[in-house]
Amino acid sequence: MSTLFERLDTFFKNLSSPAGATHDEHDLRLAIAALLLEVMQVDDNEHPEERQAVIDALEYHFQLAPNEIHALLEEASRQQEQASDYHRFTRLINQQLDAEQKARLLEQLWRVAYADRRLDKYEEHLIRKLADLLHIPHQVFITRKHRVQNKPNN
C-alpha cells in the first residue's frame, strides 16, 4: 500500500513529461505556475529569491528542464494577464488535485511568499484567498504557513 506522499510524487512525476503531457496536464501546470507567479508579483516588488522559489517549485513538482520552465512561466504569465479572476485556475486545480496535493501546493505558495524572508500583507491575503478557493481548511492553511516559517529553506 503506497503512502499519500508516494502517490503525490507519482502524480507529479506523471505530469513531468512535456512531450507526453495531455492537454489537461498542461493546463494544470499552467494553473499552478500562474498561481505561483501571482504570489510572487502581488506585492509589486519582485525579488530574485521569489522567482527562484517559483522555478524551484516547478522544477521539483514537474521535473522540467530550465528551458521548459521558462516556456511554462511565459505562457502562465500570458494566461494570468488574460484572467479576470483566480477561478479559472483554482477550478482546474480542484478538479485534478486531492486534498493533500492542494496542501502541498499551498506550502509552495507560502515558500514563494517567504522567499525574500518577509511576508507582505498582500501575499498573505492572496494566499488566504487562494486557500479558500481551493477548499483548503483553515487548520491546513495555518499548519503549512508555520511549516514554511519554521523551515523556510526546505
N, C-alpha and C positions, 0 to 999 in steps of 0.2 A: 504494500500500500504506500503510495507516494505522499509525501508531506505537501502541505499547501505551498510552501516555498519552492519545492521541486516543480509543482505544477505551474507556478507563476514563472519560474525560469524557463520551463518548456514553452509556455505561451509566448514569452518574449523572444525566445530563440526561433520559434516558428515564424515570427514576423521579421526575422533578420535577413532574409534573402530577398533583396530588391528585385532581382530578375524573376524570382518565383512568387513575388508578392501578388496577392489578389487585389482587386480594386478596394474591397473592404479593409484589408490590411493596410494598404497605402493611405486610405482615408483616416484610419485610426492613428497611424504615425503622424499624419498632418495635424490631426486634432490635438494630440499630445504635445507636439512641437509648438503649435500655436499657443497653447496654454502656458507652456514654459517660457516662451518669448514674452507673453503678456505680463507675467510676473516680473521678468527682467526689465521691462520697459515702463511699468506702471508709475514709477516714481520720477519719470523723466530724467533719470540720472543713471544711465547705463554704465556699469563698471565692468572692466575686463574679467574680474572674478565671477561675475554673474553670467557672462557669456560662456565662460569656461564651464560653469556648473551646468548650463543648458547642454553644451556639447558633451560633457561627461555623462549626463543622464541619457542622452540619445545613443551615445556610443555603448554604454553599458546595457541598456534595455534592448536595443535593436542590433547591436554588434555591426554597425555600419562603418565603412571606410570614411576617412575625412572628406573626400570629395562627395560622397553620398550624403553625409551630414550637412555639408554646405548647401547642396541642392535641396535637401529637405527643408532646411531653415529658410532658404529663399522662397520656396513655394509656400511654406507655412506663413511667412511674413505677408505674402500677397493675399493669402486666404484671410488672414487676420485683418488686413486693411479693408477687405470687402465685407466682412461680417459686421452686422449691426449689433449683435449681442453674442453671448457665450453659449447660447442654447444649441447652436449648430454643432459645436464641438463637444459639449457635455452630453448631448443626446446620444451621439455615436459612442462615446466612451461608456455611458450607462448601458448601452445595448451589448457591448462587446467585452467589458471587463466585469469580473466579480468583485465582491466587497474588498477582499484582500488586495487585489490588483489595484483597485482605486485608492486604497490606503497607501500602497507603495508609491503611486503617482503623487498623492498628496505630500508624502515625505519628500519627493523630488522637488515639488513646488517650494516647500519650505527650504530646501537646500539652496535653491536659486535665490530666494529672498535673503537668506543669511550669508550668502557667499561673500558679500562685502563687509561682513561682520557687524552689520547693523540692520535692524528691521524697521523699515519705513511704515508709517501708518497706512499708506495706500497699498503696500504689499500685503499687510495683514488683512486689510479689508477685502482685497481681491481674493485672497486665498480662502477666507471665510465664505465669501460668496460662492466661489467655485466648489468648496466642500458641500455647501447646501445644494447646489445644482447637481452634484454627483451623489447626493443622498448619503453622505458620509456622516455618521453620528458625531455629535459634539465631543464625546469622550475620545474618539479616534482622532479628531481634529487636534485636541489638546495633547494627547499622547504622542502623536507624530511630531508636533511642534517641539515638545520638550526633548524628544529623542534627538532632533537636529540641534537644538540649543545646547544640549549637553555633549554632543559629539559632532560638531559642525564639519569636520573634515572626513567623516566616514561616508 
